[in-house]
Amino acid sequence: MLDNQKLSRLQFCILVLLYTVGTSILVIPPSLVSIAKQDVWISLIFGLVIGLLLVSLYNVIANAFPNYTLFEINEKVMGKWVGKAVSCLFFCFTLLLSSLVLRNIGDFMVTQVMPETPIAFIHALVLIAVIFGSRLGLEVIGRTSEVFLPWVFLFFFILIVFNLHNVETTNIQPVFKQNTKSIIRASNVFIGVPFLELVTFLMIHPFVNCSKSASKGLLIGTLIGGAMIVTITIMSILVLGVDVTSRTAYPSYVLGKKINIGGFLERFEVIVALLWIFSSYFKLIILFYVTAVGISKTLGTMDYRSLLFPMGLILMALSIIVYPNGPYVQSFVSNTWTPFAATFGLFFPLILLIGAKFRKKN
């Protein structure tokens, strides 16, 4: 085991939910709508179903090895050295994903909230909070998520309910106007972000008090988080229209600006900002923690806490070098991320499952 700390099923479910919502609630709507237009709801439903199937695959693997993390499963199924090599690829994947999440946070803050602030300064502030939280361990992260979840639900409720009077049902018509290729392509993007990224929780699954509870928590958290993304995307089209949603970098943020209560309560975009910052923080801290612990145990180094500060410096550099600007990030997520993430979120887990069955048979 990587740590003596434990999570309850509720804490695990909350972490999965916040991780699923994460950066997706702002980044995903324009990417999907630009591809599938008003038929994006079909892509969303199809993508959510596939996402739940992926989570079921992860649960099968976790239940087959109830007391092992993903990196330990790699060595058990593939052998010591091949398993370590695969584990190195996995923590490279989580490190790149961490840098992408950090860049998303920086881009949003610089373009929408603090345009005159250097992005490196935003990244540094976020990483200080992430490093501090990671040092405290998984149990503290889980307890903190319980504190923030009611606020996330409250902000989400306000954003949806107070925009209902702005809904235009004609914005989602005509139905089935787009071809099947566009609908499938949009669903592939949705599968890549965030469902293929949930393979990360195979590192946390053993720390839940009951293995069966963890499996339920993973499914429920994914379902609720996915439903929130579906709701935000459809609401963006119904309120803003297809053209505005596809051309706006953060359409759900614009939804907050549309709220107007009685002519004196308006400009609620800060609610969207807080909702997104809370969920993105938990996604980043989970990735950061898992990467640090994975490197520590795979390479047989010292306690993972000694790696946190150097990892933070590496992450700052990667977030600028690998993802140079916002349009590049959008293009990368729409065209490249899903096949890249499928290597770690689909193909490697299938190989582990087949290898485990083969070893058991022999």
GIJO-V210493 format. One record per pair of residues at least 24 apart in sequence whose ideal C-beta (glycine too) atoms are under 10 Angstrom apart, sorted by the first residue. I is the first residue (numbers start at 1). GAP is how many residues later the second one is. D is the distance in whole Angstrom. If there is no record, write none. Layout:
I/GAP/D + I/GAP/D
This chain:
1/66/7 + 1/67/9 + 1/68/8 + 1/71/9 + 1/205/7 + 1/206/8 + 1/296/10 + 2/67/6 + 2/69/9 + 2/70/9 + 2/136/9 + 2/201/8 + 2/202/9 + 2/204/8 + 2/205/8 + 2/287/10 + 2/288/9 + 2/290/10 + 2/291/5 + 2/292/8 + 2/294/8 + 2/295/6 + 2/302/8 + 3/66/10 + 3/134/6 + 3/135/6 + 3/136/8 + 3/201/10 + 3/203/10 + 3/204/7 + 3/286/9 + 3/290/7 + 3/301/8 + 4/133/9 + 4/134/10 + 4/135/9 + 4/203/9 + 5/131/10 + 5/132/5 + 5/133/5 + 5/134/4 + 5/135/8 + 5/136/9 + 5/137/8 + 5/202/7 + 6/132/8 + 6/133/6 + 6/136/9 + 6/200/10 + 6/201/6 + 6/202/7 + 6/203/6 + 7/131/6 + 7/132/7 + 7/134/9 + 7/135/5 + 7/136/9 + 7/138/9 + 7/197/7 + 7/198/10 + 7/199/10 + 7/200/5 + 7/201/5 + 7/202/7 + 7/206/10 + 7/207/8 + 7/210/9 + 8/131/10 + 8/134/7 + 8/135/9 + 8/138/9 + 8/200/7 + 8/201/6 + 8/202/9 + 8/205/8 + 8/206/10 + 8/209/9 + 9/199/6 + 9/200/7 + 9/201/7 + 9/203/9 + 9/204/4 + 9/205/7 + 9/206/9 + 9/207/7 + 9/208/5 + 9/209/10 + 9/211/9 + 9/212/10 + 10/132/9 + 10/135/9 + 10/136/7 + 10/139/9 + 10/198/10 + 10/203/9 + 10/207/7 + 10/210/10 + 10/211/10 + 11/127/9 + 11/128/8 + 11/130/8 + 11/131/3 + 11/132/7 + 11/133/9 + 11/134/6 + 11/135/6 + 11/138/10 + 11/196/10 + 11/197/8 + 11/198/9 + 11/206/8 + 12/126/10 + 12/130/7 + 12/133/9 + 12/189/8 + 12/192/7 + 12/193/8 + 12/195/8 + 12/196/5 + 12/197/9 + 12/198/10 + 12/201/8 + 12/202/6 + 12/203/10 + 12/204/9 + 12/205/4 + 12/206/7 + 12/208/10 + 12/209/7 + 13/132/9 + 13/136/10 + 13/195/9 + 13/200/9 + 13/201/9 + 13/203/8 + 13/204/4 + 13/205/8 + 13/206/9 + 13/207/5 + 13/208/4 + 13/209/9 + 13/210/10 + 13/211/8 + 13/212/10 + 14/128/7 + 14/129/10 + 14/130/10 + 14/131/4 + 14/132/6 + 14/133/10 + 14/134/8 + 14/135/5 + 14/138/9 + 14/203/8 + 14/206/10 + 14/207/7 + 14/210/10 + 14/211/10 + 14/268/8 + 15/123/9 + 15/126/7 + 15/127/6 + 15/129/10 + 15/130/5 + 15/131/10 + 15/134/10 + 15/186/8 + 15/189/7 + 15/193/10 + 15/202/9 + 15/203/10 + 15/206/7 + 15/267/6 + 15/268/9 + 15/270/9 + 15/271/6 + 16/39/9 + 16/129/10 + 16/178/10 + 16/182/7 + 16/184/10 + 16/185/6 + 16/188/9 + 16/198/10 + 16/201/6 + 16/202/6 + 16/203/9 + 16/204/8 + 16/205/3 + 16/206/6 + 16/207/10 + 16/208/9 + 16/209/7 + 16/266/10 + 16/270/9 + 17/128/9 + 17/132/7 + 17/135/8 + 17/136/10 + 17/200/9 + 17/203/8 + 17/204/4 + 17/205/8 + 17/206/9 + 17/207/5 + 17/208/4 + 17/209/9 + 17/210/10 + 17/211/8 + 17/262/8 + 17/265/9 + 18/127/6 + 18/130/8 + 18/131/7 + 18/134/7 + 18/203/8 + 18/207/7 + 18/260/7 + 18/261/5 + 18/262/9 + 18/263/8 + 18/264/4 + 18/265/7 + 18/267/10 + 18/268/8 + 19/82/10 + 19/126/10 + 19/175/7 + 19/178/8 + 19/179/7 + 19/181/8 + 19/182/8 + 19/185/10 + 19/202/8 + 19/203/9 + 19/206/7 + 19/260/8 + 19/261/10 + 19/263/6 + 19/264/5 + 19/265/9 + 19/266/10 + 19/267/6 + 19/268/8 + 20/31/8 + 20/35/10 + 20/173/10 + 20/174/5 + 20/175/8 + 20/177/9 + 20/178/7 + 20/201/6 + 20/202/6 + 20/203/9 + 20/204/8 + 20/205/3 + 20/206/6 + 20/207/10 + 20/208/8 + 20/209/7 + 20/259/8 + 20/263/8 + 21/131/7 + 21/135/9 + 21/173/8 + 21/200/10 + 21/203/9 + 21/204/5 + 21/205/9 + 21/206/10 + 21/207/5 + 21/208/7 + 21/211/9 + 21/254/8 + 21/255/8 + 21/257/9 + 21/258/4 + 21/259/9 + 21/261/9 + 21/262/8 + 22/79/7 + 22/82/9 + 22/171/9 + 22/172/6 + 22/175/8 + 22/203/8 + 22/207/9 + 22/254/9 + 22/256/10 + 22/257/5 + 22/258/6 + 22/259/9 + 22/260/7 + 22/261/4 + 22/262/8 + 22/264/9 + 22/265/9 + 23/77/8 + 23/78/6 + 23/79/10 + 23/80/9 + 23/81/4 + 23/82/7 + 23/84/10 + 23/85/8 + 23/170/8 + 23/171/8 + 23/253/7 + 23/256/8 + 23/257/5 + 23/260/7 + 23/261/9 + 23/310/9 + 24/80/10 + 24/166/8 + 24/169/5 + 24/170/5 + 24/171/10 + 24/173/9 + 24/201/8 + 24/202/9 + 24/204/9 + 24/205/5 + 24/208/9 + 24/209/9 + 24/252/10 + 24/255/8 + 24/256/9 + 24/259/9 + 24/309/10 + 25/127/10 + 25/131/9 + 25/134/10 + 25/169/10 + 25/200/9 + 25/203/7 + 25/204/6 + 25/206/10 + 25/207/6 + 25/208/9 + 25/225/9 + 25/227/6 + 25/228/10 + 25/247/8 + 25/250/7 + 25/251/6 + 25/254/7 + 25/255/9 + 26/78/8 + 26/79/10 + 26/81/10 + 26/82/6 + 26/86/9 + 26/206/9 + 26/223/8 + 26/224/5 + 26/225/8 + 26/226/6 + 26/227/6 + 26/246/8 + 26/247/9 + 26/249/9 + 26/250/5 + 26/253/10 + 26/254/8 + 27/73/10 + 27/74/10 + 27/77/6 + 27/80/9 + 27/81/9 + 27/162/10 + 27/166/7 + 27/167/10 + 27/202/10 + 27/222/9 + 27/223/8 + 27/225/10 + 27/249/9 + 27/253/10 + 27/302/8 + 27/303/8 + 27/306/6 + 27/307/10 + 28/158/10 + 28/161/7 + 28/162/7 + 28/164/10 + 28/165/6 + 28/166/8 + 28/201/6 + 28/202/10 + 28/204/8 + 28/205/7 + 28/223/10 + 28/224/9 + 28/305/8 + 28/306/10 + 29/200/8 + 29/203/6 + 29/204/4 + 29/205/9 + 29/206/9 + 29/207/5 + 29/208/8 + 29/211/9 + 29/216/6 + 29/217/9 + 29/219/9 + 29/221/8 + 29/222/5 + 29/223/6 + 29/226/10 + 30/203/9 + 30/206/8 + 30/214/10 + 30/215/6 + 30/216/6 + 30/217/7 + 30/218/6 + 30/219/6 + 30/220/8 + 30/221/6 + 30/222/9 + 30/300/7 + 30/303/10 + 30/304/9 + 31/155/8 + 31/158/5 + 31/159/9 + 31/161/10 + 31/162/8 + 31/202/10 + 31/215/9 + 31/299/7 + 31/300/9 + 31/302/6 + 31/303/5 + 31/304/10 + 31/306/10 + 32/151/10 + 32/153/9 + 32/154/5 + 32/155/8 + 32/156/10 + 32/157/6 + 32/158/6 + 32/161/10 + 32/197/9 + 32/201/6 + 32/204/10 + 32/205/10 + 32/213/9 + 32/214/9 + 32/302/9 + 33/153/8 + 33/200/7 + 33/201/10 + 33/203/7 + 33/204/6 + 33/207/9 + 33/208/10 + 33/209/6 + 33/210/9 + 33/211/9 + 33/212/5 + 33/213/5 + 33/214/9 + 33/215/9 + 33/218/8 + 34/148/10 + 34/152/9 + 34/155/10 + 34/208/9 + 34/209/10 + 34/211/8 + 34/212/4 + 34/213/8 + 34/296/9 + 34/300/8 + 35/143/8 + 35/146/10 + 35/147/6 + 35/148/8 + 35/149/10 + 35/150/5 + 35/151/4 + 35/152/9 + 35/153/9 + 35/154/7 + 35/155/10 + 35/211/8 + 35/299/7 + 36/141/10 + 36/142/5 + 36/143/10 + 36/145/10 + 36/146/5 + 36/147/5 + 36/148/9 + 36/149/8 + 36/150/4 + 36/151/8 + 36/153/9 + 36/154/10 + 36/197/10 + 36/206/9 + 36/210/10 + 37/135/10 + 37/140/7 + 37/141/5 + 37/145/8 + 37/146/10 + 37/149/9 + 37/200/9 + 37/205/5 + 37/206/9 + 37/208/9 + 37/209/8 + 38/132/10 + 38/133/7 + 38/134/5 + 38/135/7 + 38/136/7 + 38/137/7 + 38/138/9 + 38/139/6 + 38/140/8 + 38/196/10 + 38/199/6 + 38/200/10 + 38/203/9 + 38/204/5 + 38/207/10 + 39/133/9 + 39/135/9 + 39/136/7 + 39/137/6 + 39/138/6 + 39/139/4 + 39/140/9 + 39/141/10 + 39/143/8 + 39/144/6 + 39/147/8 + 39/198/10 + 39/203/10 + 40/132/9 + 40/138/9 + 40/142/9 + 40/143/8 + 40/146/6 + 40/147/9 + 40/150/9 + 40/190/9 + 40/193/6 + 40/194/8 + 40/196/9 + 40/197/7 + 40/202/8 + 40/205/9 + 40/206/9 + 41/131/7 + 41/134/9 + 41/142/10 + 41/189/8 + 41/192/8 + 41/193/6 + 41/196/8 + 42/133/9 + 42/134/8 + 42/136/9 + 42/138/9 + 42/140/10 + 42/141/5 + 42/142/9 + 42/144/8 + 42/145/8 + 43/135/9 + 43/139/8 + 43/140/5 + 43/141/7 + 43/142/8 + 43/143/4 + 43/144/4 + 43/145/9 + 43/146/8 + 43/147/6 + 43/148/10 + 43/187/10 + 43/190/9 + 44/139/10 + 44/142/8 + 44/143/7 + 44/146/6 + 44/182/8 + 44/183/10 + 44/185/8 + 44/186/5 + 44/187/9 + 44/189/6 + 44/190/7 + 45/142/8 + 45/145/10 + 45/181/10 + 45/185/7 + 46/137/7 + 46/138/8 + 46/140/9 + 46/141/4 + 46/142/10 + 46/144/8 + 46/145/9 + 47/137/10 + 47/139/8 + 47/140/4 + 47/141/8 + 47/142/8 + 47/143/3 + 47/144/5 + 47/145/9 + 47/146/10 + 47/148/7 + 47/179/8 + 47/182/9 + 47/183/9 + 48/139/9 + 48/142/8 + 48/143/9 + 48/147/8 + 48/174/9 + 48/175/8 + 48/177/10 + 48/178/5 + 48/179/7 + 48/181/8 + 48/182/6 + 49/138/9 + 49/142/10 + 49/177/9 + 50/137/7 + 50/138/9 + 50/140/8 + 50/141/5 + 50/145/7 + 50/146/10 + 50/296/10 + 51/136/10 + 51/139/8 + 51/140/6 + 51/143/8 + 51/144/3 + 51/145/8 + 51/147/8 + 51/171/6 + 51/172/9 + 51/174/9 + 51/175/6 + 51/178/10 + 52/143/8 + 52/166/10 + 52/167/7 + 52/170/6 + 52/171/7 + 52/174/8 + 53/138/10 + 53/142/9 + 54/137/8 + 54/141/5 + 54/142/7 + 54/143/10 + 54/144/7 + 54/145/8 + 54/168/9 + 54/288/10 + 54/291/7 + 54/292/7 + 54/295/8 + 55/140/7 + 55/143/6 + 55/144/10 + 55/146/9 + 55/160/9 + 55/163/5 + 55/164/6 + 55/165/10 + 55/166/9 + 55/167/5 + 55/168/9 + 55/171/10 + 56/159/9 + 56/162/9 + 56/163/7 + 56/166/10 + 57/142/9 + 57/288/9 + 57/289/8 + 57/292/6 + 57/293/7 + 57/295/10 + 57/296/7 + 58/137/10 + 58/140/7 + 58/141/6 + 58/142/10 + 58/143/7 + 58/144/6 + 58/147/8 + 58/157/9 + 58/160/7 + 58/161/10 + 58/164/10 + 58/287/9 + 58/291/7 + 58/295/10 + 59/142/10 + 59/143/9 + 59/146/8 + 59/152/9 + 59/153/9 + 59/155/8 + 59/156/4 + 59/157/9 + 59/158/10 + 59/159/6 + 59/160/7 + 60/155/9 + 60/289/9 + 60/292/10 + 60/293/7 + 60/296/10 + 61/138/9 + 61/141/6 + 61/144/9 + 61/288/6 + 61/289/9 + 61/291/6 + 61/292/6 + 61/295/8 + 62/139/8 + 62/140/6 + 62/142/10 + 62/143/4 + 62/144/8 + 62/146/9 + 62/149/7 + 62/152/7 + 62/153/7 + 62/156/8 + 63/142/9 + 63/148/6 + 63/149/8 + 63/151/9 + 63/152/6 + 64/288/9 + 64/289/8 + 64/292/6 + 64/293/9 + 64/296/9 + 65/137/9 + 65/140/9 + 65/141/8 + 65/146/10 + 65/287/9 + 65/291/8 + 66/139/8 + 66/140/7 + 66/142/10 + 66/144/10 + 66/145/4 + 66/146/9 + 66/148/9 + 66/149/10 + 67/138/10 + 67/139/6 + 67/144/8 + 68/134/9 + 68/137/9 + 68/138/6 + 69/133/7 + 69/134/5 + 69/135/8 + 69/136/8 + 69/137/6 + 69/138/9 + 69/221/9 + 69/224/8 + 69/225/8 + 69/228/8 + 70/129/7 + 70/130/8 + 70/131/9 + 70/132/4 + 70/133/5 + 70/134/9 + 70/135/8 + 70/136/9 + 70/220/9 + 70/224/8 + 70/274/10 + 70/278/9 + 70/279/9 + 70/282/8 + 71/131/9 + 71/132/7 + 71/219/9 + 71/222/9 + 71/223/5 + 71/224/9 + 71/226/6 + 71/227/5 + 72/130/10 + 72/131/9 + 72/134/8 + 72/225/8 + 72/226/9 + 73/129/7 + 73/130/10 + 73/133/10 + 73/276/10 + 73/279/6 + 73/282/10 + 73/283/8 + 74/128/10 + 74/224/9 + 74/274/8 + 74/277/10 + 74/278/7 + 74/281/10 + 75/222/10 + 75/223/9 + 76/276/9 + 76/279/9 + 76/280/8 + 76/283/9 + 77/274/8 + 77/275/5 + 77/276/9 + 77/277/9 + 77/278/4 + 77/279/5 + 77/280/10 + 77/281/9 + 77/282/7 + 78/270/10 + 78/273/8 + 78/274/8 + 78/277/6 + 78/278/10 + 78/281/10 + 79/276/10 + 83/215/9 + 83/269/10 + 84/213/10 + 84/214/6 + 84/215/8 + 84/216/9 + 85/213/9 + 86/212/10 + 86/258/9 + 86/262/7 + 86/265/9 + 86/266/9 + 87/207/6 + 87/208/9 + 87/210/8 + 87/211/4 + 87/212/9 + 88/206/9 + 88/207/8 + 88/210/6 + 88/211/8 + 89/254/8 + 89/255/7 + 89/259/8 + 90/109/8 + 90/110/9 + 90/112/9 + 90/113/9 + 90/200/9 + 90/201/9 + 90/204/7 + 90/208/9 + 90/254/6 + 90/258/8 + 91/112/9 + 91/196/10 + 91/199/8 + 91/200/5 + 91/201/9 + 91/202/9 + 91/203/4 + 91/204/5 + 91/205/10 + 91/206/10 + 91/207/7 + 91/208/9 + 92/199/9 + 92/202/10 + 92/203/10 + 92/252/9 + 93/104/9 + 93/106/9 + 93/107/9 + 93/194/10 + 93/198/9 + 93/247/8 + 93/248/8 + 93/250/8 + 93/251/5 + 93/252/9 + 93/255/9 + 94/103/9 + 94/105/9 + 94/106/6 + 94/109/8 + 94/192/9 + 94/193/5 + 94/194/8 + 94/195/10 + 94/196/6 + 94/197/4 + 94/198/10 + 94/200/7 + 94/201/10 + 94/250/9 + 95/192/8 + 95/193/9 + 95/195/10 + 95/196/5 + 95/197/10 + 95/199/9 + 95/200/9 + 95/216/8 + 95/219/7 + 95/220/7 + 95/223/7 + 95/227/10 + 96/191/10 + 96/195/10 + 96/219/10 + 96/222/7 + 96/223/10 + 96/226/7 + 96/227/9 + 96/241/10 + 96/244/9 + 96/245/10 + 97/96/10 + 97/97/10 + 97/100/6 + 97/103/8 + 97/186/9 + 97/187/9 + 97/190/6 + 97/193/10 + 97/194/9 + 97/240/9 + 97/243/10 + 97/244/8 + 97/247/9 + 98/29/10 + 98/32/9 + 98/185/9 + 98/186/6 + 98/187/9 + 98/188/9 + 98/189/4 + 98/190/6 + 98/191/10 + 98/192/9 + 98/193/6 + 98/194/10 + 98/213/9 + 98/214/10 + 98/216/10 + 98/217/6 + 98/220/8 + 98/221/8 + 99/24/10 + 99/185/10 + 99/188/9 + 99/215/8 + 99/216/5 + 99/217/9 + 99/218/9 + 99/219/4 + 99/220/4 + 99/221/9 + 99/222/9 + 99/223/6 + 99/224/7 + 100/93/9 + 100/97/10 + 100/184/10 + 100/187/9 + 100/218/9 + 100/219/8 + 100/222/8 + 100/223/6 + 100/229/7 + 100/232/8 + 100/233/8 + 100/237/8 + 101/25/9 + 101/29/10 + 101/96/9 + 101/179/6 + 101/180/9 + 101/182/6 + 101/183/5 + 101/184/10 + 101/185/10 + 101/186/7 + 101/187/9 + 101/214/10 + 101/218/9 + 102/24/6 + 102/25/7 + 102/28/8 + 102/178/9 + 102/182/6 + 102/185/9 + 102/186/9 + 102/210/10 + 102/213/6 + 102/214/8 + 102/216/8 + 102/217/5 + 102/218/10 + 102/221/9 + 103/212/10 + 103/215/9 + 103/216/4 + 103/217/8 + 103/219/8 + 103/220/4 + 103/221/9 + 103/222/9 + 103/223/9 + 103/225/10 + 103/226/6 + 103/229/10 + 104/172/9 + 104/176/7 + 104/179/9 + 104/180/9 + 104/215/9 + 104/219/9 + 104/222/9 + 104/225/7 + 104/229/9 + 105/171/8 + 105/172/7 + 105/175/5 + 105/176/8 + 105/178/10 + 105/179/7 + 105/214/9 + 106/210/10 + 106/213/7 + 106/214/9 + 106/217/9 + 106/220/10 + 107/142/8 + 107/143/9 + 107/212/10 + 107/216/9 + 107/218/8 + 107/219/5 + 107/220/10 + 107/222/7 + 107/223/10 + 108/141/8 + 108/142/7 + 108/145/8 + 108/164/10 + 108/165/8 + 108/168/7 + 108/169/8 + 108/172/8 + 108/218/9 + 109/164/9 + 109/168/8 + 110/216/9 + 111/138/7 + 111/139/8 + 111/142/10 + 111/215/7 + 112/137/8 + 112/138/6 + 112/141/6 + 112/142/10 + 112/157/8 + 112/160/9 + 112/161/7 + 112/164/10 + 113/140/10 + 113/156/9 + 113/157/9 + 113/160/6 + 113/164/9 + 119/197/10 + 119/200/8 + 119/201/8 + 120/196/7 + 120/197/10 + 120/199/9 + 120/200/7 + 123/189/9 + 123/192/8 + 123/193/5 + 123/194/10 + 123/196/6 + 123/197/8 + 124/188/8 + 124/189/10 + 124/192/7 + 126/151/9 + 126/154/9 + 126/155/7 + 126/158/7 + 126/159/10 + 126/186/10 + 126/189/10 + 126/190/10 + 126/193/10 + 127/157/9 + 127/161/8 + 127/181/9 + 127/182/9 + 127/184/9 + 127/185/4 + 127/186/9 + 127/188/6 + 127/189/7 + 127/192/9 + 128/184/8 + 129/152/7 + 129/155/9 + 129/156/8 + 130/151/7 + 130/152/10 + 130/154/6 + 130/155/5 + 130/156/10 + 130/157/9 + 130/158/5 + 130/159/9 + 130/178/9 + 130/181/10 + 130/182/7 + 130/185/9 + 131/154/9 + 131/157/8 + 131/158/10 + 131/161/9 + 131/174/9 + 131/177/5 + 131/178/6 + 131/180/8 + 131/181/5 + 131/184/10 + 132/153/10 + 132/176/9 + 133/148/8 + 133/149/9 + 133/151/9 + 133/152/5 + 133/153/10 + 133/155/8 + 133/156/8 + 133/175/10 + 134/150/10 + 134/151/6 + 134/152/9 + 134/154/5 + 134/155/5 + 134/156/10 + 134/157/9 + 134/158/6 + 134/159/9 + 134/170/8 + 134/171/8 + 134/173/10 + 134/174/5 + 134/177/9 + 134/178/9 + 135/154/9 + 135/157/10 + 135/169/9 + 135/170/5 + 135/173/6 + 135/174/10 + 136/153/10 + 136/169/10 + 137/152/8 + 137/156/10 + 137/167/10 + 137/168/9 + 138/65/10 + 138/66/7 + 138/69/6 + 138/147/10 + 138/148/9 + 138/151/7 + 138/152/9 + 138/155/9 + 139/68/8 + 141/63/10 + 141/141/8 + 141/144/6 + 141/145/7 + 141/148/7 + 142/62/9 + 142/65/9 + 142/66/9 + 142/140/10 + 144/137/9 + 144/138/8 + 144/141/9 + 145/133/9 + 145/134/10 + 145/136/10 + 145/137/6 + 145/140/10 + 145/141/9 + 147/131/10 + 148/126/10 + 148/130/5 + 148/131/9 + 148/133/8 + 148/134/7 + 149/129/9 + 149/130/10 + 149/133/10 + 151/120/10 + 151/123/7 + 151/124/8 + 151/127/7 + 152/76/9 + 152/122/9 + 152/123/6 + 152/124/10 + 152/126/6 + 152/127/6 + 152/130/9 + 153/71/10 + 153/75/9 + 153/122/9 + 154/117/9 + 154/120/10 + 154/121/9 + 155/101/9 + 155/113/9 + 155/115/9 + 155/116/5 + 155/117/7 + 155/118/9 + 155/119/6 + 155/120/4 + 155/121/9 + 155/123/8 + 155/124/10 + 156/72/6 + 156/75/8 + 156/76/8 + 156/115/9 + 156/116/9 + 156/119/6 + 156/123/10 + 157/114/10 + 158/98/9 + 158/101/8 + 158/103/10 + 158/110/7 + 158/113/6 + 158/114/10 + 158/117/9 + 159/72/9 + 159/73/8 + 159/76/8 + 159/93/7 + 159/94/10 + 159/96/6 + 159/97/6 + 159/99/10 + 159/100/7 + 159/109/7 + 159/110/9 + 159/112/6 + 159/113/6 + 159/116/7 + 160/68/9 + 160/71/6 + 160/72/8 + 160/75/6 + 160/95/9 + 161/98/9 + 162/93/9 + 162/94/9 + 162/96/9 + 162/97/5 + 162/98/8 + 162/99/6 + 162/103/9 + 162/104/10 + 162/106/7 + 162/109/9 + 163/72/6 + 163/73/9 + 163/75/8 + 163/76/5 + 163/77/10 + 163/92/6 + 163/93/9 + 163/95/6 + 163/96/6 + 163/97/10 + 163/105/9 + 164/71/9 + 164/74/9 + 164/75/9 + 165/74/10 + 165/93/10 + 165/94/10 + 165/95/9 + 165/96/10 + 166/69/9 + 166/72/8 + 166/73/5 + 166/74/9 + 166/89/8 + 166/92/5 + 166/93/8 + 166/94/9 + 167/67/10 + 167/68/8 + 167/70/10 + 167/71/4 + 167/72/6 + 168/69/9 + 168/70/6 + 168/71/7 + 168/72/9 + 168/73/7 + 169/69/7 + 170/68/9 + 170/71/9 + 171/63/10 + 171/65/9 + 171/66/5 + 171/67/5 + 171/68/8 + 171/69/8 + 171/70/5 + 171/71/7 + 171/72/10 + 171/73/9 + 171/74/9 + 172/62/7 + 172/65/6 + 172/66/6 + 172/69/9 + 172/70/8 + 185/149/9 + 185/150/9 + 185/153/9 + 186/47/10 + 186/148/9 + 187/151/10 + 188/146/10 + 188/147/10 + 188/149/10 + 188/150/5 + 188/151/8 + 188/154/9 + 189/144/7 + 189/145/6 + 189/146/9 + 189/148/8 + 189/149/6 + 190/36/9 + 190/39/8 + 190/40/9 + 190/43/9 + 190/148/9 + 191/147/6 + 191/150/9 + 191/151/8 + 191/154/9 + 191/155/9 + 192/141/8 + 192/142/9 + 192/144/9 + 192/145/5 + 192/146/3 + 192/147/8 + 192/148/8 + 192/149/5 + 192/150/7 + 192/153/8 + 193/36/9 + 193/140/6 + 193/141/10 + 193/144/6 + 193/145/8 + 193/148/8 + 194/28/9 + 194/31/7 + 194/32/8 + 194/35/8 + 194/89/8 + 194/147/9 + 194/151/10 + 195/27/7 + 195/30/10 + 195/31/7 + 195/143/10 + 195/146/9 + 195/150/7 + 195/151/10 + 196/141/9 + 196/142/7 + 196/143/10 + 196/144/9 + 196/145/4 + 196/146/6 + 196/147/9 + 196/148/7 + 196/149/3 + 196/150/6 + 196/153/10 + 197/86/8 + 197/90/8 + 197/140/9 + 197/144/6 + 197/147/9 + 197/148/7 + 198/24/6 + 198/27/9 + 198/147/7 + 199/142/8 + 199/145/6 + 199/146/4 + 199/147/8 + 199/149/8 + 199/150/6 + 200/83/9 + 200/86/7 + 200/87/6 + 200/89/10 + 200/90/6 + 200/91/9 + 200/94/10 + 200/144/9 + 200/145/9 + 201/85/8 + 201/89/9 + 202/88/9 + 202/147/8 + 202/150/9 + 203/83/9 + 203/84/10 + 203/86/9 + 203/87/5 + 203/88/9 + 203/90/7 + 203/91/7 + 203/94/10 + 204/82/7 + 204/85/9 + 204/86/7 + 204/89/10 + 225/54/9 + 228/47/9 + 228/51/9 + 232/40/9 + 232/43/10 + 249/77/7 + 249/78/9 + 249/80/10 + 249/81/8 + 250/26/8 + 252/24/8 + 284/31/9 + 287/28/10 + 288/24/8 + 288/27/7 + 291/24/9
